[in-house]
Amino acid sequence: MGEETEEMSKGSEICDPATFEFLIGKTTSALEGVAVPEMMRVMQDGSPATMDFHENRLNVIHDADGKIVRVTCG
């Protein structure tokens, strides 16, 4: 009968974009302390990226100011 706190780790070790929607609108520094899949890439919108697909890779896309605009898997 332990008391659970709301301060439990946010995010997930499994890639599910809906789980990470709370990051949209925040700067990339918001990723600190967030549970993320083992594979993650953070990149600027419009930057070239490899086309390889990894279903459990979290892609965090930010604008030129470092504000997260989109999170996807792949």
PyMOL Python script that loads the backbone (N, CA, C, O; Angstrom):
from pymol import cmd

cmd.read_pdbstr("""\
ATOM      1  N   MET A   1       0.824  -1.193   0.000  1.00  0.00           N
ATOM      2  CA  MET A   1       0.000   0.000   0.000  1.00  0.00           C
ATOM      3  C   MET A   1       0.862   1.248   0.000  1.00  0.00           C
ATOM      4  O   MET A   1       0.700   2.137   0.836  1.00  0.00           O
ATOM      5  N   GLY A   2       1.789   1.298  -0.961  1.00  0.00           N
ATOM      6  CA  GLY A   2       2.659   2.463  -1.070  1.00  0.00           C
ATOM      7  C   GLY A   2       1.928   3.621  -1.713  1.00  0.00           C
ATOM      8  O   GLY A   2       0.968   3.446  -2.464  1.00  0.00           O
ATOM      9  N   GLU A   3       2.399   4.773  -1.402  1.00  0.00           N
ATOM     10  CA  GLU A   3       1.780   5.979  -1.950  1.00  0.00           C
ATOM     11  C   GLU A   3       2.505   6.359  -3.233  1.00  0.00           C
ATOM     12  O   GLU A   3       3.706   6.625  -3.210  1.00  0.00           O
ATOM     13  N   GLU A   4       1.784   6.387  -4.356  1.00  0.00           N
ATOM     14  CA  GLU A   4       2.400   6.758  -5.622  1.00  0.00           C
ATOM     15  C   GLU A   4       2.355   8.266  -5.783  1.00  0.00           C
ATOM     16  O   GLU A   4       1.369   8.914  -5.432  1.00  0.00           O
ATOM     17  N   THR A   5       3.434   8.813  -6.317  1.00  0.00           N
ATOM     18  CA  THR A   5       3.476  10.254  -6.531  1.00  0.00           C
ATOM     19  C   THR A   5       3.298  10.547  -8.013  1.00  0.00           C
ATOM     20  O   THR A   5       3.570   9.701  -8.866  1.00  0.00           O
ATOM     21  N   GLU A   6       2.849  11.731  -8.299  1.00  0.00           N
ATOM     22  CA  GLU A   6       2.669  12.142  -9.685  1.00  0.00           C
ATOM     23  C   GLU A   6       4.006  12.478 -10.320  1.00  0.00           C
ATOM     24  O   GLU A   6       4.090  12.676 -11.532  1.00  0.00           O
ATOM     25  N   GLU A   7       5.048  12.544  -9.507  1.00  0.00           N
ATOM     26  CA  GLU A   7       6.371  12.899  -9.985  1.00  0.00           C
ATOM     27  C   GLU A   7       7.123  11.691 -10.537  1.00  0.00           C
ATOM     28  O   GLU A   7       8.350  11.709 -10.632  1.00  0.00           O
ATOM     29  N   MET A   8       6.386  10.642 -10.901  1.00  0.00           N
ATOM     30  CA  MET A   8       7.028   9.479 -11.500  1.00  0.00           C
ATOM     31  C   MET A   8       7.568   9.891 -12.863  1.00  0.00           C
ATOM     32  O   MET A   8       7.107  10.872 -13.447  1.00  0.00           O
ATOM     33  N   SER A   9       8.514   9.167 -13.354  1.00  0.00           N
ATOM     34  CA  SER A   9       9.175   9.494 -14.606  1.00  0.00           C
ATOM     35  C   SER A   9       8.179   9.604 -15.761  1.00  0.00           C
ATOM     36  O   SER A   9       7.349   8.719 -15.966  1.00  0.00           O
ATOM     37  N   LYS A  10       8.274  10.695 -16.505  1.00  0.00           N
ATOM     38  CA  LYS A  10       7.440  10.869 -17.693  1.00  0.00           C
ATOM     39  C   LYS A  10       8.113  10.196 -18.871  1.00  0.00           C
ATOM     40  O   LYS A  10       9.319   9.948 -18.848  1.00  0.00           O
ATOM     41  N   GLY A  11       7.344   9.906 -19.889  1.00  0.00           N
ATOM     42  CA  GLY A  11       7.878   9.285 -21.079  1.00  0.00           C
ATOM     43  C   GLY A  11       7.683   7.792 -21.062  1.00  0.00           C
ATOM     44  O   GLY A  11       6.795   7.275 -20.385  1.00  0.00           O
ATOM     45  N   SER A  12       8.520   7.100 -21.814  1.00  0.00           N
ATOM     46  CA  SER A  12       8.406   5.655 -21.927  1.00  0.00           C
ATOM     47  C   SER A  12       9.675   5.105 -22.558  1.00  0.00           C
ATOM     48  O   SER A  12      10.377   5.819 -23.274  1.00  0.00           O
ATOM     49  N   GLU A  13       9.966   3.857 -22.297  1.00  0.00           N
ATOM     50  CA  GLU A  13      11.096   3.204 -22.958  1.00  0.00           C
ATOM     51  C   GLU A  13      10.652   2.582 -24.270  1.00  0.00           C
ATOM     52  O   GLU A  13      11.474   2.042 -25.011  1.00  0.00           O
ATOM     53  N   ILE A  14       9.356   2.654 -24.564  1.00  0.00           N
ATOM     54  CA  ILE A  14       8.794   2.165 -25.826  1.00  0.00           C
ATOM     55  C   ILE A  14       8.340   3.383 -26.619  1.00  0.00           C
ATOM     56  O   ILE A  14       7.765   4.315 -26.056  1.00  0.00           O
ATOM     57  N   CYS A  15       8.593   3.379 -27.910  1.00  0.00           N
ATOM     58  CA  CYS A  15       8.227   4.534 -28.723  1.00  0.00           C
ATOM     59  C   CYS A  15       6.736   4.545 -29.029  1.00  0.00           C
ATOM     60  O   CYS A  15       6.224   3.678 -29.736  1.00  0.00           O
ATOM     61  N   ASP A  16       6.063   5.529 -28.492  1.00  0.00           N
ATOM     62  CA  ASP A  16       4.649   5.789 -28.749  1.00  0.00           C
ATOM     63  C   ASP A  16       4.514   7.301 -28.795  1.00  0.00           C
ATOM     64  O   ASP A  16       4.550   7.950 -27.750  1.00  0.00           O
ATOM     65  N   PRO A  17       4.358   7.882 -29.994  1.00  0.00           N
ATOM     66  CA  PRO A  17       4.350   9.336 -30.107  1.00  0.00           C
ATOM     67  C   PRO A  17       3.384  10.044 -29.160  1.00  0.00           C
ATOM     68  O   PRO A  17       3.699  11.121 -28.655  1.00  0.00           O
ATOM     69  N   ALA A  18       2.230   9.462 -28.915  1.00  0.00           N
ATOM     70  CA  ALA A  18       1.249  10.098 -28.028  1.00  0.00           C
ATOM     71  C   ALA A  18       1.804  10.275 -26.617  1.00  0.00           C
ATOM     72  O   ALA A  18       1.454  11.229 -25.923  1.00  0.00           O
ATOM     73  N   THR A  19       2.656   9.366 -26.203  1.00  0.00           N
ATOM     74  CA  THR A  19       3.251   9.434 -24.870  1.00  0.00           C
ATOM     75  C   THR A  19       4.168  10.645 -24.730  1.00  0.00           C
ATOM     76  O   THR A  19       4.358  11.154 -23.625  1.00  0.00           O
ATOM     77  N   PHE A  20       4.733  11.104 -25.835  1.00  0.00           N
ATOM     78  CA  PHE A  20       5.701  12.193 -25.802  1.00  0.00           C
ATOM     79  C   PHE A  20       5.137  13.531 -26.280  1.00  0.00           C
ATOM     80  O   PHE A  20       5.885  14.499 -26.417  1.00  0.00           O
ATOM     81  N   GLU A  21       3.835  13.599 -26.536  1.00  0.00           N
ATOM     82  CA  GLU A  21       3.229  14.849 -27.006  1.00  0.00           C
ATOM     83  C   GLU A  21       3.384  15.991 -26.010  1.00  0.00           C
ATOM     84  O   GLU A  21       3.338  17.158 -26.397  1.00  0.00           O
ATOM     85  N   PHE A  22       3.566  15.668 -24.730  1.00  0.00           N
ATOM     86  CA  PHE A  22       3.720  16.729 -23.730  1.00  0.00           C
ATOM     87  C   PHE A  22       4.985  17.556 -23.976  1.00  0.00           C
ATOM     88  O   PHE A  22       5.121  18.646 -23.421  1.00  0.00           O
ATOM     89  N   LEU A  23       5.912  17.056 -24.798  1.00  0.00           N
ATOM     90  CA  LEU A  23       7.149  17.781 -25.093  1.00  0.00           C
ATOM     91  C   LEU A  23       6.955  18.860 -26.153  1.00  0.00           C
ATOM     92  O   LEU A  23       7.741  19.805 -26.216  1.00  0.00           O
ATOM     93  N   ILE A  24       5.930  18.739 -26.981  1.00  0.00           N
ATOM     94  CA  ILE A  24       5.727  19.686 -28.073  1.00  0.00           C
ATOM     95  C   ILE A  24       5.505  21.087 -27.501  1.00  0.00           C
ATOM     96  O   ILE A  24       4.686  21.298 -26.606  1.00  0.00           O
ATOM     97  N   GLY A  25       6.261  22.027 -28.048  1.00  0.00           N
ATOM     98  CA  GLY A  25       6.186  23.412 -27.590  1.00  0.00           C
ATOM     99  C   GLY A  25       7.255  23.754 -26.566  1.00  0.00           C
ATOM    100  O   GLY A  25       7.471  24.926 -26.257  1.00  0.00           O
ATOM    101  N   LYS A  26       7.928  22.733 -26.035  1.00  0.00           N
ATOM    102  CA  LYS A  26       9.005  22.958 -25.073  1.00  0.00           C
ATOM    103  C   LYS A  26      10.340  22.919 -25.798  1.00  0.00           C
ATOM    104  O   LYS A  26      10.418  22.448 -26.933  1.00  0.00           O
ATOM    105  N   THR A  27      11.388  23.409 -25.153  1.00  0.00           N
ATOM    106  CA  THR A  27      12.714  23.336 -25.758  1.00  0.00           C
ATOM    107  C   THR A  27      13.292  21.941 -25.554  1.00  0.00           C
ATOM    108  O   THR A  27      12.820  21.174 -24.715  1.00  0.00           O
ATOM    109  N   THR A  28      14.309  21.632 -26.324  1.00  0.00           N
ATOM    110  CA  THR A  28      14.913  20.305 -26.247  1.00  0.00           C
ATOM    111  C   THR A  28      15.491  20.013 -24.857  1.00  0.00           C
ATOM    112  O   THR A  28      15.698  18.848 -24.518  1.00  0.00           O
ATOM    113  N   SER A  29      15.751  21.025 -24.063  1.00  0.00           N
ATOM    114  CA  SER A  29      16.247  20.784 -22.702  1.00  0.00           C
ATOM    115  C   SER A  29      15.202  20.059 -21.859  1.00  0.00           C
ATOM    116  O   SER A  29      15.540  19.489 -20.822  1.00  0.00           O
ATOM    117  N   ALA A  30      13.933  20.071 -22.288  1.00  0.00           N
ATOM    118  CA  ALA A  30      12.862  19.371 -21.567  1.00  0.00           C
ATOM    119  C   ALA A  30      13.056  17.859 -21.614  1.00  0.00           C
ATOM    120  O   ALA A  30      12.408  17.136 -20.858  1.00  0.00           O
ATOM    121  N   LEU A  31      13.938  17.366 -22.490  1.00  0.00           N
ATOM    122  CA  LEU A  31      14.193  15.933 -22.592  1.00  0.00           C
ATOM    123  C   LEU A  31      14.969  15.401 -21.383  1.00  0.00           C
ATOM    124  O   LEU A  31      14.950  14.200 -21.111  1.00  0.00           O
ATOM    125  N   GLU A  32      15.644  16.288 -20.666  1.00  0.00           N
ATOM    126  CA  GLU A  32      16.422  15.870 -19.502  1.00  0.00           C
ATOM    127  C   GLU A  32      15.498  15.253 -18.456  1.00  0.00           C
ATOM    128  O   GLU A  32      14.502  15.860 -18.062  1.00  0.00           O
ATOM    129  N   GLY A  33      15.829  14.064 -18.017  1.00  0.00           N
ATOM    130  CA  GLY A  33      15.048  13.394 -16.988  1.00  0.00           C
ATOM    131  C   GLY A  33      13.814  12.676 -17.498  1.00  0.00           C
ATOM    132  O   GLY A  33      13.063  12.108 -16.705  1.00  0.00           O
ATOM    133  N   VAL A  34      13.586  12.688 -18.814  1.00  0.00           N
ATOM    134  CA  VAL A  34      12.432  12.003 -19.398  1.00  0.00           C
ATOM    135  C   VAL A  34      12.868  10.605 -19.829  1.00  0.00           C
ATOM    136  O   VAL A  34      13.910  10.444 -20.463  1.00  0.00           O
ATOM    137  N   ALA A  35      12.072   9.602 -19.485  1.00  0.00           N
ATOM    138  CA  ALA A  35      12.358   8.232 -19.922  1.00  0.00           C
ATOM    139  C   ALA A  35      12.087   8.141 -21.413  1.00  0.00           C
ATOM    140  O   ALA A  35      10.988   8.448 -21.874  1.00  0.00           O
ATOM    141  N   VAL A  36      13.100   7.716 -22.169  1.00  0.00           N
ATOM    142  CA  VAL A  36      12.975   7.611 -23.626  1.00  0.00           C
ATOM    143  C   VAL A  36      13.477   6.240 -24.072  1.00  0.00           C
ATOM    144  O   VAL A  36      14.215   5.578 -23.342  1.00  0.00           O
ATOM    145  N   PRO A  37      13.074   5.813 -25.278  1.00  0.00           N
ATOM    146  CA  PRO A  37      13.595   4.556 -25.800  1.00  0.00           C
ATOM    147  C   PRO A  37      15.123   4.615 -25.910  1.00  0.00           C
ATOM    148  O   PRO A  37      15.712   5.695 -25.945  1.00  0.00           O
ATOM    149  N   GLU A  38      15.743   3.455 -25.963  1.00  0.00           N
ATOM    150  CA  GLU A  38      17.202   3.390 -26.076  1.00  0.00           C
ATOM    151  C   GLU A  38      17.694   4.153 -27.303  1.00  0.00           C
ATOM    152  O   GLU A  38      18.734   4.811 -27.258  1.00  0.00           O
ATOM    153  N   MET A  39      16.942   4.062 -28.397  1.00  0.00           N
ATOM    154  CA  MET A  39      17.309   4.780 -29.620  1.00  0.00           C
ATOM    155  C   MET A  39      16.490   6.069 -29.701  1.00  0.00           C
ATOM    156  O   MET A  39      15.260   6.044 -29.657  1.00  0.00           O
ATOM    157  N   MET A  40      17.188   7.177 -29.817  1.00  0.00           N
ATOM    158  CA  MET A  40      16.511   8.462 -29.960  1.00  0.00           C
ATOM    159  C   MET A  40      17.394   9.360 -30.801  1.00  0.00           C
ATOM    160  O   MET A  40      18.619   9.329 -30.681  1.00  0.00           O
ATOM    161  N   ARG A  41      16.769  10.165 -31.658  1.00  0.00           N
ATOM    162  CA  ARG A  41      17.529  11.177 -32.368  1.00  0.00           C
ATOM    163  C   ARG A  41      16.786  12.493 -32.270  1.00  0.00           C
ATOM    164  O   ARG A  41      15.562  12.552 -32.390  1.00  0.00           O
ATOM    165  N   VAL A  42      17.544  13.527 -32.053  1.00  0.00           N
ATOM    166  CA  VAL A  42      17.011  14.883 -31.937  1.00  0.00           C
ATOM    167  C   VAL A  42      17.574  15.651 -33.120  1.00  0.00           C
ATOM    168  O   VAL A  42      18.788  15.710 -33.311  1.00  0.00           O
ATOM    169  N   MET A  43      16.694  16.235 -33.906  1.00  0.00           N
ATOM    170  CA  MET A  43      17.175  16.935 -35.097  1.00  0.00           C
ATOM    171  C   MET A  43      16.292  18.121 -35.430  1.00  0.00           C
ATOM    172  O   MET A  43      15.123  18.185 -35.050  1.00  0.00           O
ATOM    173  N   GLN A  44      16.888  19.061 -36.153  1.00  0.00           N
ATOM    174  CA  GLN A  44      16.152  20.249 -36.561  1.00  0.00           C
ATOM    175  C   GLN A  44      15.260  19.921 -37.743  1.00  0.00           C
ATOM    176  O   GLN A  44      15.636  19.153 -38.629  1.00  0.00           O
ATOM    177  N   ASP A  45      14.077  20.510 -37.743  1.00  0.00           N
ATOM    178  CA  ASP A  45      13.114  20.319 -38.825  1.00  0.00           C
ATOM    179  C   ASP A  45      13.782  20.671 -40.150  1.00  0.00           C
ATOM    180  O   ASP A  45      14.388  21.734 -40.283  1.00  0.00           O
ATOM    181  N   GLY A  46      13.671  19.786 -41.116  1.00  0.00           N
ATOM    182  CA  GLY A  46      14.250  20.025 -42.433  1.00  0.00           C
ATOM    183  C   GLY A  46      15.674  19.527 -42.578  1.00  0.00           C
ATOM    184  O   GLY A  46      16.220  19.555 -43.680  1.00  0.00           O
ATOM    185  N   SER A  47      16.293  19.071 -41.496  1.00  0.00           N
ATOM    186  CA  SER A  47      17.656  18.542 -41.574  1.00  0.00           C
ATOM    187  C   SER A  47      17.643  17.202 -42.280  1.00  0.00           C
ATOM    188  O   SER A  47      16.668  16.458 -42.179  1.00  0.00           O
ATOM    189  N   PRO A  48      18.708  16.885 -42.992  1.00  0.00           N
ATOM    190  CA  PRO A  48      18.782  15.570 -43.622  1.00  0.00           C
ATOM    191  C   PRO A  48      18.870  14.480 -42.557  1.00  0.00           C
ATOM    192  O   PRO A  48      19.497  14.664 -41.513  1.00  0.00           O
ATOM    193  N   ALA A  49      18.242  13.361 -42.833  1.00  0.00           N
ATOM    194  CA  ALA A  49      18.265  12.242 -41.899  1.00  0.00           C
ATOM    195  C   ALA A  49      18.316  10.946 -42.694  1.00  0.00           C
ATOM    196  O   ALA A  49      17.843  10.878 -43.829  1.00  0.00           O
ATOM    197  N   THR A  50      18.887   9.935 -42.091  1.00  0.00           N
ATOM    198  CA  THR A  50      18.914   8.637 -42.748  1.00  0.00           C
ATOM    199  C   THR A  50      17.486   8.123 -42.873  1.00  0.00           C
ATOM    200  O   THR A  50      16.614   8.479 -42.081  1.00  0.00           O
ATOM    201  N   MET A  51      17.263   7.299 -43.856  1.00  0.00           N
ATOM    202  CA  MET A  51      15.920   6.788 -44.110  1.00  0.00           C
ATOM    203  C   MET A  51      15.691   5.418 -43.474  1.00  0.00           C
ATOM    204  O   MET A  51      14.637   4.812 -43.670  1.00  0.00           O
ATOM    205  N   ASP A  52      16.672   4.930 -42.714  1.00  0.00           N
ATOM    206  CA  ASP A  52      16.490   3.635 -42.059  1.00  0.00           C
ATOM    207  C   ASP A  52      15.367   3.737 -41.037  1.00  0.00           C
ATOM    208  O   ASP A  52      15.201   4.770 -40.389  1.00  0.00           O
ATOM    209  N   PHE A  53      14.611   2.680 -40.899  1.00  0.00           N
ATOM    210  CA  PHE A  53      13.454   2.676 -40.011  1.00  0.00           C
ATOM    211  C   PHE A  53      13.718   1.773 -38.819  1.00  0.00           C
ATOM    212  O   PHE A  53      14.071   0.605 -38.983  1.00  0.00           O
ATOM    213  N   HIS A  54      13.549   2.314 -37.622  1.00  0.00           N
ATOM    214  CA  HIS A  54      13.643   1.553 -36.376  1.00  0.00           C
ATOM    215  C   HIS A  54      12.376   1.853 -35.597  1.00  0.00           C
ATOM    216  O   HIS A  54      12.200   2.965 -35.098  1.00  0.00           O
ATOM    217  N   GLU A  55      11.486   0.863 -35.488  1.00  0.00           N
ATOM    218  CA  GLU A  55      10.165   1.112 -34.897  1.00  0.00           C
ATOM    219  C   GLU A  55      10.219   1.629 -33.472  1.00  0.00           C
ATOM    220  O   GLU A  55       9.272   2.274 -33.024  1.00  0.00           O
ATOM    221  N   ASN A  56      11.290   1.368 -32.750  1.00  0.00           N
ATOM    222  CA  ASN A  56      11.362   1.833 -31.366  1.00  0.00           C
ATOM    223  C   ASN A  56      12.291   3.038 -31.212  1.00  0.00           C
ATOM    224  O   ASN A  56      12.707   3.348 -30.095  1.00  0.00           O
ATOM    225  N   ARG A  57      12.629   3.731 -32.321  1.00  0.00           N
ATOM    226  CA  ARG A  57      13.456   4.939 -32.224  1.00  0.00           C
ATOM    227  C   ARG A  57      12.531   6.153 -32.129  1.00  0.00           C
ATOM    228  O   ARG A  57      11.620   6.322 -32.939  1.00  0.00           O
ATOM    229  N   LEU A  58      12.779   6.976 -31.144  1.00  0.00           N
ATOM    230  CA  LEU A  58      12.034   8.216 -30.978  1.00  0.00           C
ATOM    231  C   LEU A  58      12.752   9.314 -31.736  1.00  0.00           C
ATOM    232  O   LEU A  58      13.947   9.533 -31.538  1.00  0.00           O
ATOM    233  N   ASN A  59      12.026  10.008 -32.607  1.00  0.00           N
ATOM    234  CA  ASN A  59      12.550  11.157 -33.330  1.00  0.00           C
ATOM    235  C   ASN A  59      11.947  12.415 -32.715  1.00  0.00           C
ATOM    236  O   ASN A  59      10.726  12.566 -32.659  1.00  0.00           O
ATOM    237  N   VAL A  60      12.796  13.299 -32.263  1.00  0.00           N
ATOM    238  CA  VAL A  60      12.350  14.566 -31.684  1.00  0.00           C
ATOM    239  C   VAL A  60      12.790  15.651 -32.650  1.00  0.00           C
ATOM    240  O   VAL A  60      13.986  15.873 -32.836  1.00  0.00           O
ATOM    241  N   ILE A  61      11.835  16.325 -33.262  1.00  0.00           N
ATOM    242  CA  ILE A  61      12.127  17.340 -34.272  1.00  0.00           C
ATOM    243  C   ILE A  61      11.865  18.721 -33.669  1.00  0.00           C
ATOM    244  O   ILE A  61      10.804  18.974 -33.100  1.00  0.00           O
ATOM    245  N   HIS A  62      12.848  19.604 -33.806  1.00  0.00           N
ATOM    246  CA  HIS A  62      12.727  20.949 -33.237  1.00  0.00           C
ATOM    247  C   HIS A  62      12.928  22.008 -34.309  1.00  0.00           C
ATOM    248  O   HIS A  62      13.463  21.726 -35.382  1.00  0.00           O
ATOM    249  N   ASP A  63      12.498  23.224 -34.013  1.00  0.00           N
ATOM    250  CA  ASP A  63      12.682  24.336 -34.939  1.00  0.00           C
ATOM    251  C   ASP A  63      14.050  24.975 -34.706  1.00  0.00           C
ATOM    252  O   ASP A  63      14.836  24.490 -33.891  1.00  0.00           O
ATOM    253  N   ALA A  64      14.332  26.065 -35.423  1.00  0.00           N
ATOM    254  CA  ALA A  64      15.628  26.730 -35.324  1.00  0.00           C
ATOM    255  C   ALA A  64      15.898  27.286 -33.927  1.00  0.00           C
ATOM    256  O   ALA A  64      17.054  27.503 -33.564  1.00  0.00           O
ATOM    257  N   ASP A  65      14.864  27.514 -33.153  1.00  0.00           N
ATOM    258  CA  ASP A  65      15.033  28.047 -31.797  1.00  0.00           C
ATOM    259  C   ASP A  65      15.141  26.935 -30.750  1.00  0.00           C
ATOM    260  O   ASP A  65      15.246  27.218 -29.557  1.00  0.00           O
ATOM    261  N   GLY A  66      15.115  25.686 -31.185  1.00  0.00           N
ATOM    262  CA  GLY A  66      15.220  24.560 -30.247  1.00  0.00           C
ATOM    263  C   GLY A  66      13.897  24.150 -29.633  1.00  0.00           C
ATOM    264  O   GLY A  66      13.868  23.350 -28.697  1.00  0.00           O
ATOM    265  N   LYS A  67      12.791  24.693 -30.151  1.00  0.00           N
ATOM    266  CA  LYS A  67      11.467  24.319 -29.641  1.00  0.00           C
ATOM    267  C   LYS A  67      10.979  23.080 -30.363  1.00  0.00           C
ATOM    268  O   LYS A  67      10.982  23.027 -31.593  1.00  0.00           O
ATOM    269  N   ILE A  68      10.556  22.071 -29.589  1.00  0.00           N
ATOM    270  CA  ILE A  68      10.095  20.805 -30.166  1.00  0.00           C
ATOM    271  C   ILE A  68       8.782  21.028 -30.903  1.00  0.00           C
ATOM    272  O   ILE A  68       7.823  21.560 -30.344  1.00  0.00           O
ATOM    273  N   VAL A  69       8.753  20.613 -32.164  1.00  0.00           N
ATOM    274  CA  VAL A  69       7.562  20.816 -33.003  1.00  0.00           C
ATOM    275  C   VAL A  69       6.852  19.505 -33.334  1.00  0.00           C
ATOM    276  O   VAL A  69       5.680  19.500 -33.708  1.00  0.00           O
ATOM    277  N   ARG A  70       7.592  18.373 -33.190  1.00  0.00           N
ATOM    278  CA  ARG A  70       6.982  17.099 -33.578  1.00  0.00           C
ATOM    279  C   ARG A  70       7.764  15.955 -32.931  1.00  0.00           C
ATOM    280  O   ARG A  70       8.980  16.048 -32.763  1.00  0.00           O
ATOM    281  N   VAL A  71       7.075  14.895 -32.574  1.00  0.00           N
ATOM    282  CA  VAL A  71       7.707  13.659 -32.113  1.00  0.00           C
ATOM    283  C   VAL A  71       7.120  12.512 -32.922  1.00  0.00           C
ATOM    284  O   VAL A  71       5.904  12.412 -33.089  1.00  0.00           O
ATOM    285  N   THR A  72       7.992  11.652 -33.421  1.00  0.00           N
ATOM    286  CA  THR A  72       7.566  10.517 -34.233  1.00  0.00           C
ATOM    287  C   THR A  72       8.383   9.290 -33.853  1.00  0.00           C
ATOM    288  O   THR A  72       9.344   9.379 -33.089  1.00  0.00           O
ATOM    289  N   CYS A  73       7.998   8.174 -34.384  1.00  0.00           N
ATOM    290  CA  CYS A  73       8.769   6.947 -34.222  1.00  0.00           C
ATOM    291  C   CYS A  73       9.269   6.531 -35.589  1.00  0.00           C
ATOM    292  O   CYS A  73       8.654   6.833 -36.612  1.00  0.00           O
ATOM    293  N   GLY A  74      10.386   5.840 -35.591  1.00  0.00           N
ATOM    294  CA  GLY A  74      10.879   5.303 -36.861  1.00  0.00           C
ATOM    295  C   GLY A  74      12.299   5.529 -37.134  1.00  0.00           C
ATOM    296  O   GLY A  74      12.801   5.113 -38.178  1.00  0.00           O
TER     297      GLY A  74
END
""", "prot")
cmd.dss("prot")
cmd.show_as("cartoon", "prot")
cmd.util.cbc("prot")
cmd.orient("prot")
